[in-house]
Amino acid sequence: RTLYGEISFIHDLEDIARQYQKLIVVPLFLYDGRLVNKVKQQMNDMVINTDIHITPSINFDPILKQIINDRLESLMIPMKI
């Protein structure tokens, strides 16, 4: 889900929290920072009776670097001379 817009996590979190006693939230941001803190604050402001655990952001993990490099290499077209 997103922080803003029509598919905001806020619209679904209450329904999901009613179904489970514990939730794990994995922020798909490159770095912990303003947006992650905003998500955490919005979740803290909600009244839900579920244990919510938030993992650290991916923080540009070396695995992500390799994935990006692999994708870029797959786009390269061999040049014919």
PyMOL Python script that loads the backbone (N, CA, C, O; Angstrom):
from pymol import cmd

cmd.read_pdbstr("""\
ATOM      1  N   ARG A   1       0.829  -1.186   0.000  1.00  0.00           N
ATOM      2  CA  ARG A   1       0.000   0.000   0.000  1.00  0.00           C
ATOM      3  C   ARG A   1       0.872   1.248   0.000  1.00  0.00           C
ATOM      4  O   ARG A   1       2.093   1.169   0.137  1.00  0.00           O
ATOM      5  N   THR A   2       0.247   2.366  -0.151  1.00  0.00           N
ATOM      6  CA  THR A   2       1.000   3.615  -0.229  1.00  0.00           C
ATOM      7  C   THR A   2       0.728   4.485   1.001  1.00  0.00           C
ATOM      8  O   THR A   2      -0.199   4.244   1.774  1.00  0.00           O
ATOM      9  N   LEU A   3       1.561   5.488   1.145  1.00  0.00           N
ATOM     10  CA  LEU A   3       1.388   6.448   2.223  1.00  0.00           C
ATOM     11  C   LEU A   3       0.259   7.421   1.895  1.00  0.00           C
ATOM     12  O   LEU A   3      -0.507   7.821   2.772  1.00  0.00           O
ATOM     13  N   TYR A   4       0.167   7.794   0.629  1.00  0.00           N
ATOM     14  CA  TYR A   4      -0.858   8.739   0.185  1.00  0.00           C
ATOM     15  C   TYR A   4      -1.672   8.123  -0.940  1.00  0.00           C
ATOM     16  O   TYR A   4      -1.274   7.104  -1.506  1.00  0.00           O
ATOM     17  N   GLY A   5      -2.791   8.718  -1.267  1.00  0.00           N
ATOM     18  CA  GLY A   5      -3.565   8.285  -2.416  1.00  0.00           C
ATOM     19  C   GLY A   5      -4.693   7.332  -2.060  1.00  0.00           C
ATOM     20  O   GLY A   5      -4.976   7.069  -0.891  1.00  0.00           O
ATOM     21  N   GLU A   6      -5.328   6.823  -3.113  1.00  0.00           N
ATOM     22  CA  GLU A   6      -6.503   5.979  -2.941  1.00  0.00           C
ATOM     23  C   GLU A   6      -6.197   4.626  -2.326  1.00  0.00           C
ATOM     24  O   GLU A   6      -7.060   4.038  -1.673  1.00  0.00           O
ATOM     25  N   ILE A   7      -4.989   4.122  -2.519  1.00  0.00           N
ATOM     26  CA  ILE A   7      -4.660   2.800  -1.970  1.00  0.00           C
ATOM     27  C   ILE A   7      -3.786   2.938  -0.717  1.00  0.00           C
ATOM     28  O   ILE A   7      -2.867   2.149  -0.499  1.00  0.00           O
ATOM     29  N   SER A   8      -4.083   3.935   0.086  1.00  0.00           N
ATOM     30  CA  SER A   8      -3.363   4.158   1.329  1.00  0.00           C
ATOM     31  C   SER A   8      -3.540   2.977   2.273  1.00  0.00           C
ATOM     32  O   SER A   8      -4.612   2.375   2.334  1.00  0.00           O
ATOM     33  N   PHE A   9      -2.493   2.655   2.999  1.00  0.00           N
ATOM     34  CA  PHE A   9      -2.547   1.534   3.944  1.00  0.00           C
ATOM     35  C   PHE A   9      -3.579   1.755   5.037  1.00  0.00           C
ATOM     36  O   PHE A   9      -4.086   0.790   5.608  1.00  0.00           O
ATOM     37  N   ILE A  10      -3.894   2.990   5.336  1.00  0.00           N
ATOM     38  CA  ILE A  10      -4.830   3.309   6.414  1.00  0.00           C
ATOM     39  C   ILE A  10      -6.210   2.710   6.139  1.00  0.00           C
ATOM     40  O   ILE A  10      -6.903   2.282   7.062  1.00  0.00           O
ATOM     41  N   HIS A  11      -6.603   2.683   4.867  1.00  0.00           N
ATOM     42  CA  HIS A  11      -7.933   2.172   4.512  1.00  0.00           C
ATOM     43  C   HIS A  11      -8.077   0.684   4.824  1.00  0.00           C
ATOM     44  O   HIS A  11      -9.174   0.214   5.123  1.00  0.00           O
ATOM     45  N   ASP A  12      -6.983  -0.048   4.755  1.00  0.00           N
ATOM     46  CA  ASP A  12      -7.054  -1.499   4.942  1.00  0.00           C
ATOM     47  C   ASP A  12      -6.535  -1.980   6.285  1.00  0.00           C
ATOM     48  O   ASP A  12      -6.886  -3.077   6.720  1.00  0.00           O
ATOM     49  N   LEU A  13      -5.718  -1.197   6.943  1.00  0.00           N
ATOM     50  CA  LEU A  13      -5.057  -1.675   8.150  1.00  0.00           C
ATOM     51  C   LEU A  13      -6.050  -2.063   9.247  1.00  0.00           C
ATOM     52  O   LEU A  13      -5.850  -3.070   9.926  1.00  0.00           O
ATOM     53  N   GLU A  14      -7.093  -1.296   9.425  1.00  0.00           N
ATOM     54  CA  GLU A  14      -8.073  -1.630  10.465  1.00  0.00           C
ATOM     55  C   GLU A  14      -8.743  -2.977  10.176  1.00  0.00           C
ATOM     56  O   GLU A  14      -8.914  -3.792  11.083  1.00  0.00           O
ATOM     57  N   ASP A  15      -9.121  -3.213   8.913  1.00  0.00           N
ATOM     58  CA  ASP A  15      -9.746  -4.493   8.552  1.00  0.00           C
ATOM     59  C   ASP A  15      -8.775  -5.648   8.739  1.00  0.00           C
ATOM     60  O   ASP A  15      -9.145  -6.698   9.265  1.00  0.00           O
ATOM     61  N   ILE A  16      -7.551  -5.460   8.315  1.00  0.00           N
ATOM     62  CA  ILE A  16      -6.543  -6.519   8.450  1.00  0.00           C
ATOM     63  C   ILE A  16      -6.257  -6.794   9.924  1.00  0.00           C
ATOM     64  O   ILE A  16      -6.105  -7.946  10.329  1.00  0.00           O
ATOM     65  N   ALA A  17      -6.184  -5.736  10.717  1.00  0.00           N
ATOM     66  CA  ALA A  17      -5.878  -5.889  12.142  1.00  0.00           C
ATOM     67  C   ALA A  17      -6.975  -6.659  12.885  1.00  0.00           C
ATOM     68  O   ALA A  17      -6.697  -7.298  13.899  1.00  0.00           O
ATOM     69  N   ARG A  18      -8.201  -6.606  12.399  1.00  0.00           N
ATOM     70  CA  ARG A  18      -9.283  -7.373  13.030  1.00  0.00           C
ATOM     71  C   ARG A  18      -9.122  -8.877  12.791  1.00  0.00           C
ATOM     72  O   ARG A  18      -9.659  -9.690  13.543  1.00  0.00           O
ATOM     73  N   GLN A  19      -8.398  -9.234  11.765  1.00  0.00           N
ATOM     74  CA  GLN A  19      -8.247 -10.635  11.392  1.00  0.00           C
ATOM     75  C   GLN A  19      -7.047 -11.316  12.048  1.00  0.00           C
ATOM     76  O   GLN A  19      -7.000 -12.544  12.123  1.00  0.00           O
ATOM     77  N   TYR A  20      -6.085 -10.536  12.520  1.00  0.00           N
ATOM     78  CA  TYR A  20      -4.844 -11.105  13.041  1.00  0.00           C
ATOM     79  C   TYR A  20      -4.470 -10.468  14.372  1.00  0.00           C
ATOM     80  O   TYR A  20      -4.782  -9.305  14.629  1.00  0.00           O
ATOM     81  N   GLN A  21      -3.802 -11.238  15.205  1.00  0.00           N
ATOM     82  CA  GLN A  21      -3.343 -10.712  16.492  1.00  0.00           C
ATOM     83  C   GLN A  21      -2.003  -9.999  16.368  1.00  0.00           C
ATOM     84  O   GLN A  21      -1.687  -9.111  17.159  1.00  0.00           O
ATOM     85  N   LYS A  22      -1.218 -10.397  15.368  1.00  0.00           N
ATOM     86  CA  LYS A  22       0.084  -9.775  15.144  1.00  0.00           C
ATOM     87  C   LYS A  22       0.250  -9.485  13.661  1.00  0.00           C
ATOM     88  O   LYS A  22      -0.144 -10.284  12.811  1.00  0.00           O
ATOM     89  N   LEU A  23       0.842  -8.326  13.360  1.00  0.00           N
ATOM     90  CA  LEU A  23       1.131  -7.944  11.982  1.00  0.00           C
ATOM     91  C   LEU A  23       2.591  -7.535  11.867  1.00  0.00           C
ATOM     92  O   LEU A  23       3.169  -6.965  12.792  1.00  0.00           O
ATOM     93  N   ILE A  24       3.167  -7.834  10.727  1.00  0.00           N
ATOM     94  CA  ILE A  24       4.518  -7.387  10.422  1.00  0.00           C
ATOM     95  C   ILE A  24       4.419  -6.454   9.221  1.00  0.00           C
ATOM     96  O   ILE A  24       3.870  -6.816   8.180  1.00  0.00           O
ATOM     97  N   VAL A  25       4.953  -5.260   9.381  1.00  0.00           N
ATOM     98  CA  VAL A  25       4.945  -4.266   8.308  1.00  0.00           C
ATOM     99  C   VAL A  25       6.372  -4.143   7.790  1.00  0.00           C
ATOM    100  O   VAL A  25       7.309  -3.922   8.558  1.00  0.00           O
ATOM    101  N   VAL A  26       6.524  -4.288   6.483  1.00  0.00           N
ATOM    102  CA  VAL A  26       7.834  -4.173   5.849  1.00  0.00           C
ATOM    103  C   VAL A  26       7.812  -2.931   4.954  1.00  0.00           C
ATOM    104  O   VAL A  26       7.235  -2.967   3.867  1.00  0.00           O
ATOM    105  N   PRO A  27       8.434  -1.837   5.398  1.00  0.00           N
ATOM    106  CA  PRO A  27       8.444  -0.627   4.570  1.00  0.00           C
ATOM    107  C   PRO A  27       9.331  -0.817   3.340  1.00  0.00           C
ATOM    108  O   PRO A  27      10.507  -1.160   3.460  1.00  0.00           O
ATOM    109  N   LEU A  28       8.766  -0.595   2.178  1.00  0.00           N
ATOM    110  CA  LEU A  28       9.534  -0.736   0.944  1.00  0.00           C
ATOM    111  C   LEU A  28      10.083   0.614   0.500  1.00  0.00           C
ATOM    112  O   LEU A  28       9.844   1.068  -0.618  1.00  0.00           O
ATOM    113  N   PHE A  29      10.813   1.230   1.391  1.00  0.00           N
ATOM    114  CA  PHE A  29      11.505   2.481   1.109  1.00  0.00           C
ATOM    115  C   PHE A  29      12.995   2.183   1.061  1.00  0.00           C
ATOM    116  O   PHE A  29      13.464   1.232   1.688  1.00  0.00           O
ATOM    117  N   LEU A  30      13.734   2.988   0.324  1.00  0.00           N
ATOM    118  CA  LEU A  30      15.177   2.762   0.256  1.00  0.00           C
ATOM    119  C   LEU A  30      15.871   3.121   1.563  1.00  0.00           C
ATOM    120  O   LEU A  30      16.886   2.518   1.911  1.00  0.00           O
ATOM    121  N   TYR A  31      15.343   4.083   2.279  1.00  0.00           N
ATOM    122  CA  TYR A  31      15.977   4.513   3.522  1.00  0.00           C
ATOM    123  C   TYR A  31      14.920   4.791   4.586  1.00  0.00           C
ATOM    124  O   TYR A  31      13.814   5.232   4.276  1.00  0.00           O
ATOM    125  N   ASP A  32      15.277   4.525   5.856  1.00  0.00           N
ATOM    126  CA  ASP A  32      14.427   4.983   6.954  1.00  0.00           C
ATOM    127  C   ASP A  32      14.577   6.496   6.997  1.00  0.00           C
ATOM    128  O   ASP A  32      15.684   7.023   6.886  1.00  0.00           O
ATOM    129  N   GLY A  33      13.493   7.166   7.154  1.00  0.00           N
ATOM    130  CA  GLY A  33      13.552   8.623   7.171  1.00  0.00           C
ATOM    131  C   GLY A  33      12.171   9.203   7.339  1.00  0.00           C
ATOM    132  O   GLY A  33      11.320   8.629   8.018  1.00  0.00           O
ATOM    133  N   ARG A  34      11.952  10.350   6.715  1.00  0.00           N
ATOM    134  CA  ARG A  34      10.719  11.110   6.890  1.00  0.00           C
ATOM    135  C   ARG A  34       9.471  10.287   6.561  1.00  0.00           C
ATOM    136  O   ARG A  34       8.523  10.268   7.345  1.00  0.00           O
ATOM    137  N   LEU A  35       9.460   9.607   5.411  1.00  0.00           N
ATOM    138  CA  LEU A  35       8.260   8.867   5.019  1.00  0.00           C
ATOM    139  C   LEU A  35       7.998   7.668   5.925  1.00  0.00           C
ATOM    140  O   LEU A  35       6.852   7.397   6.287  1.00  0.00           O
ATOM    141  N   VAL A  36       9.045   6.960   6.286  1.00  0.00           N
ATOM    142  CA  VAL A  36       8.878   5.820   7.193  1.00  0.00           C
ATOM    143  C   VAL A  36       8.385   6.316   8.545  1.00  0.00           C
ATOM    144  O   VAL A  36       7.502   5.705   9.147  1.00  0.00           O
ATOM    145  N   ASN A  37       8.943   7.407   9.021  1.00  0.00           N
ATOM    146  CA  ASN A  37       8.502   7.968  10.303  1.00  0.00           C
ATOM    147  C   ASN A  37       7.041   8.405  10.228  1.00  0.00           C
ATOM    148  O   ASN A  37       6.298   8.257  11.199  1.00  0.00           O
ATOM    149  N   LYS A  38       6.629   8.939   9.087  1.00  0.00           N
ATOM    150  CA  LYS A  38       5.229   9.346   8.921  1.00  0.00           C
ATOM    151  C   LYS A  38       4.309   8.127   8.964  1.00  0.00           C
ATOM    152  O   LYS A  38       3.243   8.178   9.578  1.00  0.00           O
ATOM    153  N   VAL A  39       4.712   7.033   8.319  1.00  0.00           N
ATOM    154  CA  VAL A  39       3.916   5.802   8.360  1.00  0.00           C
ATOM    155  C   VAL A  39       3.800   5.308   9.795  1.00  0.00           C
ATOM    156  O   VAL A  39       2.712   4.958  10.252  1.00  0.00           O
ATOM    157  N   LYS A  40       4.925   5.281  10.503  1.00  0.00           N
ATOM    158  CA  LYS A  40       4.920   4.821  11.901  1.00  0.00           C
ATOM    159  C   LYS A  40       4.005   5.695  12.746  1.00  0.00           C
ATOM    160  O   LYS A  40       3.246   5.184  13.570  1.00  0.00           O
ATOM    161  N   GLN A  41       4.071   7.006  12.550  1.00  0.00           N
ATOM    162  CA  GLN A  41       3.235   7.925  13.334  1.00  0.00           C
ATOM    163  C   GLN A  41       1.759   7.694  13.039  1.00  0.00           C
ATOM    164  O   GLN A  41       0.942   7.657  13.958  1.00  0.00           O
ATOM    165  N   GLN A  42       1.413   7.539  11.767  1.00  0.00           N
ATOM    166  CA  GLN A  42       0.013   7.307  11.415  1.00  0.00           C
ATOM    167  C   GLN A  42      -0.483   5.994  12.007  1.00  0.00           C
ATOM    168  O   GLN A  42      -1.625   5.909  12.458  1.00  0.00           O
ATOM    169  N   MET A  43       0.360   4.979  12.009  1.00  0.00           N
ATOM    170  CA  MET A  43      -0.040   3.702  12.594  1.00  0.00           C
ATOM    171  C   MET A  43      -0.191   3.820  14.107  1.00  0.00           C
ATOM    172  O   MET A  43      -1.102   3.228  14.685  1.00  0.00           O
ATOM    173  N   ASN A  44       0.686   4.573  14.746  1.00  0.00           N
ATOM    174  CA  ASN A  44       0.581   4.780  16.191  1.00  0.00           C
ATOM    175  C   ASN A  44      -0.673   5.558  16.560  1.00  0.00           C
ATOM    176  O   ASN A  44      -1.222   5.366  17.645  1.00  0.00           O
ATOM    177  N   ASP A  45      -1.130   6.426  15.678  1.00  0.00           N
ATOM    178  CA  ASP A  45      -2.322   7.231  15.943  1.00  0.00           C
ATOM    179  C   ASP A  45      -3.621   6.440  15.770  1.00  0.00           C
ATOM    180  O   ASP A  45      -4.677   6.867  16.236  1.00  0.00           O
ATOM    181  N   MET A  46      -3.541   5.297  15.105  1.00  0.00           N
ATOM    182  CA  MET A  46      -4.737   4.480  14.868  1.00  0.00           C
ATOM    183  C   MET A  46      -5.087   3.696  16.132  1.00  0.00           C
ATOM    184  O   MET A  46      -4.213   3.324  16.915  1.00  0.00           O
ATOM    185  N   VAL A  47      -6.367   3.459  16.309  1.00  0.00           N
ATOM    186  CA  VAL A  47      -6.828   2.682  17.451  1.00  0.00           C
ATOM    187  C   VAL A  47      -7.114   1.265  16.958  1.00  0.00           C
ATOM    188  O   VAL A  47      -8.196   0.969  16.450  1.00  0.00           O
ATOM    189  N   ILE A  48      -6.111   0.399  17.124  1.00  0.00           N
ATOM    190  CA  ILE A  48      -6.269  -1.000  16.728  1.00  0.00           C
ATOM    191  C   ILE A  48      -5.687  -1.874  17.828  1.00  0.00           C
ATOM    192  O   ILE A  48      -4.720  -1.496  18.490  1.00  0.00           O
ATOM    193  N   ASN A  49      -6.274  -3.032  18.014  1.00  0.00           N
ATOM    194  CA  ASN A  49      -5.850  -3.946  19.077  1.00  0.00           C
ATOM    195  C   ASN A  49      -5.036  -5.103  18.517  1.00  0.00           C
ATOM    196  O   ASN A  49      -5.382  -6.269  18.708  1.00  0.00           O
ATOM    197  N   THR A  50      -3.974  -4.778  17.839  1.00  0.00           N
ATOM    198  CA  THR A  50      -3.104  -5.761  17.221  1.00  0.00           C
ATOM    199  C   THR A  50      -1.658  -5.366  17.492  1.00  0.00           C
ATOM    200  O   THR A  50      -1.320  -4.182  17.468  1.00  0.00           O
ATOM    201  N   ASP A  51      -0.805  -6.353  17.749  1.00  0.00           N
ATOM    202  CA  ASP A  51       0.626  -6.079  17.878  1.00  0.00           C
ATOM    203  C   ASP A  51       1.184  -5.849  16.481  1.00  0.00           C
ATOM    204  O   ASP A  51       1.110  -6.729  15.623  1.00  0.00           O
ATOM    205  N   ILE A  52       1.737  -4.676  16.258  1.00  0.00           N
ATOM    206  CA  ILE A  52       2.310  -4.357  14.952  1.00  0.00           C
ATOM    207  C   ILE A  52       3.819  -4.234  15.107  1.00  0.00           C
ATOM    208  O   ILE A  52       4.319  -3.473  15.936  1.00  0.00           O
ATOM    209  N   HIS A  53       4.526  -4.997  14.295  1.00  0.00           N
ATOM    210  CA  HIS A  53       5.991  -4.954  14.285  1.00  0.00           C
ATOM    211  C   HIS A  53       6.417  -4.388  12.932  1.00  0.00           C
ATOM    212  O   HIS A  53       5.962  -4.845  11.883  1.00  0.00           O
ATOM    213  N   ILE A  54       7.298  -3.386  12.973  1.00  0.00           N
ATOM    214  CA  ILE A  54       7.758  -2.754  11.748  1.00  0.00           C
ATOM    215  C   ILE A  54       9.227  -3.094  11.552  1.00  0.00           C
ATOM    216  O   ILE A  54      10.056  -2.836  12.424  1.00  0.00           O
ATOM    217  N   THR A  55       9.545  -3.680  10.391  1.00  0.00           N
ATOM    218  CA  THR A  55      10.937  -4.002  10.096  1.00  0.00           C
ATOM    219  C   THR A  55      11.654  -2.743   9.617  1.00  0.00           C
ATOM    220  O   THR A  55      11.006  -1.780   9.206  1.00  0.00           O
ATOM    221  N   PRO A  56      12.976  -2.744   9.667  1.00  0.00           N
ATOM    222  CA  PRO A  56      13.709  -1.615   9.066  1.00  0.00           C
ATOM    223  C   PRO A  56      13.470  -1.580   7.558  1.00  0.00           C
ATOM    224  O   PRO A  56      13.125  -2.596   6.954  1.00  0.00           O
ATOM    225  N   SER A  57      13.654  -0.421   6.964  1.00  0.00           N
ATOM    226  CA  SER A  57      13.570  -0.307   5.512  1.00  0.00           C
ATOM    227  C   SER A  57      14.704  -1.102   4.887  1.00  0.00           C
ATOM    228  O   SER A  57      15.623  -1.543   5.576  1.00  0.00           O
ATOM    229  N   ILE A  58      14.630  -1.278   3.579  1.00  0.00           N
ATOM    230  CA  ILE A  58      15.660  -2.071   2.912  1.00  0.00           C
ATOM    231  C   ILE A  58      17.008  -1.353   2.895  1.00  0.00           C
ATOM    232  O   ILE A  58      18.047  -1.984   2.701  1.00  0.00           O
ATOM    233  N   ASN A  59      16.991  -0.030   3.098  1.00  0.00           N
ATOM    234  CA  ASN A  59      18.225   0.753   3.230  1.00  0.00           C
ATOM    235  C   ASN A  59      19.255   0.452   2.157  1.00  0.00           C
ATOM    236  O   ASN A  59      20.449   0.334   2.432  1.00  0.00           O
ATOM    237  N   PHE A  60      18.773   0.330   0.939  1.00  0.00           N
ATOM    238  CA  PHE A  60      19.622   0.093  -0.224  1.00  0.00           C
ATOM    239  C   PHE A  60      20.600  -1.044   0.035  1.00  0.00           C
ATOM    240  O   PHE A  60      21.812  -0.891  -0.114  1.00  0.00           O
ATOM    241  N   ASP A  61      20.057  -2.166   0.419  1.00  0.00           N
ATOM    242  CA  ASP A  61      20.803  -3.392   0.676  1.00  0.00           C
ATOM    243  C   ASP A  61      21.652  -3.757  -0.548  1.00  0.00           C
ATOM    244  O   ASP A  61      21.227  -3.515  -1.677  1.00  0.00           O
ATOM    245  N   PRO A  62      22.836  -4.332  -0.348  1.00  0.00           N
ATOM    246  CA  PRO A  62      23.675  -4.732  -1.486  1.00  0.00           C
ATOM    247  C   PRO A  62      22.953  -5.668  -2.466  1.00  0.00           C
ATOM    248  O   PRO A  62      23.251  -5.670  -3.661  1.00  0.00           O
ATOM    249  N   ILE A  63      22.014  -6.453  -1.960  1.00  0.00           N
ATOM    250  CA  ILE A  63      21.242  -7.320  -2.854  1.00  0.00           C
ATOM    251  C   ILE A  63      20.433  -6.471  -3.840  1.00  0.00           C
ATOM    252  O   ILE A  63      20.311  -6.822  -5.014  1.00  0.00           O
ATOM    253  N   LEU A  64      19.889  -5.365  -3.361  1.00  0.00           N
ATOM    254  CA  LEU A  64      19.132  -4.477  -4.230  1.00  0.00           C
ATOM    255  C   LEU A  64      20.043  -3.889  -5.305  1.00  0.00           C
ATOM    256  O   LEU A  64      19.637  -3.764  -6.460  1.00  0.00           O
ATOM    257  N   LYS A  65      21.246  -3.535  -4.939  1.00  0.00           N
ATOM    258  CA  LYS A  65      22.209  -3.008  -5.913  1.00  0.00           C
ATOM    259  C   LYS A  65      22.437  -4.036  -7.026  1.00  0.00           C
ATOM    260  O   LYS A  65      22.465  -3.681  -8.204  1.00  0.00           O
ATOM    261  N   GLN A  66      22.596  -5.291  -6.656  1.00  0.00           N
ATOM    262  CA  GLN A  66      22.815  -6.335  -7.652  1.00  0.00           C
ATOM    263  C   GLN A  66      21.589  -6.513  -8.537  1.00  0.00           C
ATOM    264  O   GLN A  66      21.719  -6.708  -9.746  1.00  0.00           O
ATOM    265  N   ILE A  67      20.409  -6.448  -7.950  1.00  0.00           N
ATOM    266  CA  ILE A  67      19.172  -6.579  -8.733  1.00  0.00           C
ATOM    267  C   ILE A  67      19.074  -5.449  -9.753  1.00  0.00           C
ATOM    268  O   ILE A  67      18.753  -5.684 -10.918  1.00  0.00           O
ATOM    269  N   ILE A  68      19.350  -4.225  -9.314  1.00  0.00           N
ATOM    270  CA  ILE A  68      19.291  -3.076 -10.227  1.00  0.00           C
ATOM    271  C   ILE A  68      20.318  -3.239 -11.345  1.00  0.00           C
ATOM    272  O   ILE A  68      20.011  -2.993 -12.511  1.00  0.00           O
ATOM    273  N   ASN A  69      21.541  -3.652 -10.992  1.00  0.00           N
ATOM    274  CA  ASN A  69      22.570  -3.866 -12.016  1.00  0.00           C
ATOM    275  C   ASN A  69      22.142  -4.943 -13.006  1.00  0.00           C
ATOM    276  O   ASN A  69      22.328  -4.785 -14.212  1.00  0.00           O
ATOM    277  N   ASP A  70      21.570  -6.037 -12.505  1.00  0.00           N
ATOM    278  CA  ASP A  70      21.111  -7.107 -13.388  1.00  0.00           C
ATOM    279  C   ASP A  70      20.036  -6.611 -14.352  1.00  0.00           C
ATOM    280  O   ASP A  70      20.042  -6.964 -15.532  1.00  0.00           O
ATOM    281  N   ARG A  71      19.118  -5.795 -13.851  1.00  0.00           N
ATOM    282  CA  ARG A  71      18.046  -5.264 -14.707  1.00  0.00           C
ATOM    283  C   ARG A  71      18.621  -4.353 -15.784  1.00  0.00           C
ATOM    284  O   ARG A  71      18.211  -4.413 -16.943  1.00  0.00           O
ATOM    285  N   LEU A  72      19.574  -3.509 -15.395  1.00  0.00           N
ATOM    286  CA  LEU A  72      20.186  -2.613 -16.373  1.00  0.00           C
ATOM    287  C   LEU A  72      20.945  -3.405 -17.435  1.00  0.00           C
ATOM    288  O   LEU A  72      20.864  -3.085 -18.621  1.00  0.00           O
ATOM    289  N   GLU A  73      21.670  -4.420 -17.025  1.00  0.00           N
ATOM    290  CA  GLU A  73      22.407  -5.240 -17.975  1.00  0.00           C
ATOM    291  C   GLU A  73      21.459  -5.970 -18.922  1.00  0.00           C
ATOM    292  O   GLU A  73      21.785  -6.170 -20.092  1.00  0.00           O
ATOM    293  N   SER A  74      20.297  -6.366 -18.428  1.00  0.00           N
ATOM    294  CA  SER A  74      19.359  -7.073 -19.299  1.00  0.00           C
ATOM    295  C   SER A  74      18.773  -6.152 -20.375  1.00  0.00           C
ATOM    296  O   SER A  74      18.274  -6.627 -21.396  1.00  0.00           O
ATOM    297  N   LEU A  75      18.835  -4.846 -20.147  1.00  0.00           N
ATOM    298  CA  LEU A  75      18.317  -3.889 -21.135  1.00  0.00           C
ATOM    299  C   LEU A  75      19.336  -3.539 -22.204  1.00  0.00           C
ATOM    300  O   LEU A  75      18.982  -3.006 -23.255  1.00  0.00           O
ATOM    301  N   MET A  76      20.598  -3.838 -21.940  1.00  0.00           N
ATOM    302  CA  MET A  76      21.644  -3.489 -22.899  1.00  0.00           C
ATOM    303  C   MET A  76      21.533  -4.372 -24.129  1.00  0.00           C
ATOM    304  O   MET A  76      21.435  -5.596 -24.035  1.00  0.00           O
ATOM    305  N   ILE A  77      21.550  -3.727 -25.276  1.00  0.00           N
ATOM    306  CA  ILE A  77      21.453  -4.439 -26.548  1.00  0.00           C
ATOM    307  C   ILE A  77      22.858  -4.518 -27.150  1.00  0.00           C
ATOM    308  O   ILE A  77      23.523  -3.492 -27.295  1.00  0.00           O
ATOM    309  N   PRO A  78      23.316  -5.718 -27.499  1.00  0.00           N
ATOM    310  CA  PRO A  78      24.646  -5.828 -28.084  1.00  0.00           C
ATOM    311  C   PRO A  78      24.724  -5.028 -29.388  1.00  0.00           C
ATOM    312  O   PRO A  78      23.813  -5.063 -30.216  1.00  0.00           O
ATOM    313  N   MET A  79      25.805  -4.328 -29.541  1.00  0.00           N
ATOM    314  CA  MET A  79      25.991  -3.512 -30.746  1.00  0.00           C
ATOM    315  C   MET A  79      26.682  -4.345 -31.808  1.00  0.00           C
ATOM    316  O   MET A  79      27.669  -5.027 -31.532  1.00  0.00           O
ATOM    317  N   LYS A  80      26.166  -4.286 -33.007  1.00  0.00           N
ATOM    318  CA  LYS A  80      26.774  -4.982 -34.148  1.00  0.00           C
ATOM    319  C   LYS A  80      27.639  -3.987 -34.902  1.00  0.00           C
ATOM    320  O   LYS A  80      27.213  -2.881 -35.234  1.00  0.00           O
ATOM    321  N   ILE A  81      28.843  -4.408 -35.155  1.00  0.00           N
ATOM    322  CA  ILE A  81      29.766  -3.516 -35.898  1.00  0.00           C
ATOM    323  C   ILE A  81      29.975  -4.048 -37.288  1.00  0.00           C
ATOM    324  O   ILE A  81      30.711  -3.452 -38.074  1.00  0.00           O
TER     325      ILE A  81
END
""", "prot")
cmd.dss("prot")
cmd.show_as("cartoon", "prot")
cmd.util.cbc("prot")
cmd.orient("prot")
